[in-house]
Amino acid sequence: MTKQVISIVIGLVLVVGTVSLVYFTKKPIVVPPEVSNSTQNTPVNVTESDDDDGNISPAPVTTPSGITLTQIAQHSSRSNCWSAINGSVYDLTSWIPNHPGGEEKILSLCGIDGSSRYNSKHGGEAKQARILAGFKLGILAQ
């Protein structure tokens, strides 16, 4: 009986570990350029991510200079919405239906540098800055 219990426990640990590994590897990983000298001149490819609709969007290629406005412009839709705000790049796709001010406010930021629009409404507000930080992909290329 104890061998069966041990086998069941080991099996459950393996299943939970595998599910956790699969879940966490689907999320985008942003590697800051200062992490290592060996990555300073080499683009770092990160994993693809999928949204709630199952759409796959390519993950950003983060380089020491950051994510370009050209790359951001390729993510200008309701199902794939990136925006640059104050030197950082954010994936706002999942925030669109949750924004208290309405979806259109976020949709107007998709695919562009939305710094001036964001700052005119939320500049300097700590709560909004904390929320925005949760969507950060990387830095904007200079």
N, C-alpha and C positions, 0 to 999 in steps of 0.2 A: 504494500500500500504506500509506503513512504517513497519508494522509487517512482511510483506513478505521480505522486504529488510533486516531487522534485522535477520530473520530466515536464509536467504541466507548467510549473513556475518558470523553468528555463525557456520553454516554448513561448510563454507570454512575454518574457523579457526580450526575446529575439523579435517578436512581432512588434512590440512597442518601440524598440530601438530602430527597427527598419522603417516603420511609419514615421518616426521623428526625423530620421535621416532624409527620407524622401520629401517630407514637408519643408524642412529647413533648407534643403539644397535648391528648391524652386524659387526662393526669394532672391532678389538682386543683392549682390555683395559689392560694395564700393570700397576700393582699396585706395587710401590716400597716397599721393605720390611721395610723401615723406616717410612712408613705411620702410623703404629700403633703397639704398643707392642703386641696386641692380635694376630697379624698375623705372629709373628716372627718364630713360629714353625709349622705353618699350611700352606700347599700349597694353593695358591689362583688360582682357575680355572677362566679362562677368556673365552669370547665368541669365537665361531668358526667364521672364516672369509671365504668368498668365493671370488674367483678370477673372472676375466672377462669371463672365460669359464664356470662358474657355478660350478667349482670344489670346494668342501668343504675341507679345511685343518684344522686339529685340532689346536686349539690355544695352545700356550705354557702354561705349568703349571709353574708359577713363584713362586719360593720359596726364602727364604732369601739367599740361596746360589746361586740362578740363574738357568739358562737353561743349561743343560749338553750337552757335545759334542755328547753323544749318541742320545739325542733328535734332535740335529741339523743334525746328519747323516741321520735321517729319512726324511729329507727335501732336497733331493739332485737331484731334477729333474727340467726341464724347467717349469713345471706347479706348482712347489712347492719348491722354492729355498731359504734356510736359510743359513747364514754364520756368523761365529764369527769373529769379527775384533776388535782388540785392547781391548778385555775385554767386548765387548757388542755383542749382537746377533741381526741380521738384517734379515728381509724378503725382499729379493731382486727380487722376482718373477716379479713384475710389472716393474722393472728397466731393465730387460734383453733386451727387444726390443728397449729400449730408450738409452742405453749406447752408447755414441759417439765413443768409441773405439771398438765397435762391441759386439755382443751377446756372443761370445765365451769367452771373458774376464770375464764376469759375470758367465757364466755357469761353468767355472773352479773353482769358489768359492763355488758352491752349496754343502751343506752338510759337510763342513770342516771349520777349523779355517783358514781363508784366510788373516790373519794379514800380513804375510810377503809379499804376492803378492800385497795386497793393498798398503802397505807402500812403496814397491819398486817403485810403479808407482805414488801414490798420497800422500804419507806421508807428513804431514805438510801443505798441500794445503787447504786453508780455504773454497774455493768454493766446493770442493769435500767433505769435512767434513760436510758442511751444507746439501748437497744433501743426503749423507749417513745417517745423523741424522733423516731424514724424514722416514726412513725405520726401525727404531729401535723397537725391540720387548721387550728387557730386557737386563739383564746382564748375562755374561757367568759364570757358576758355577766354583768355584776354586777347 
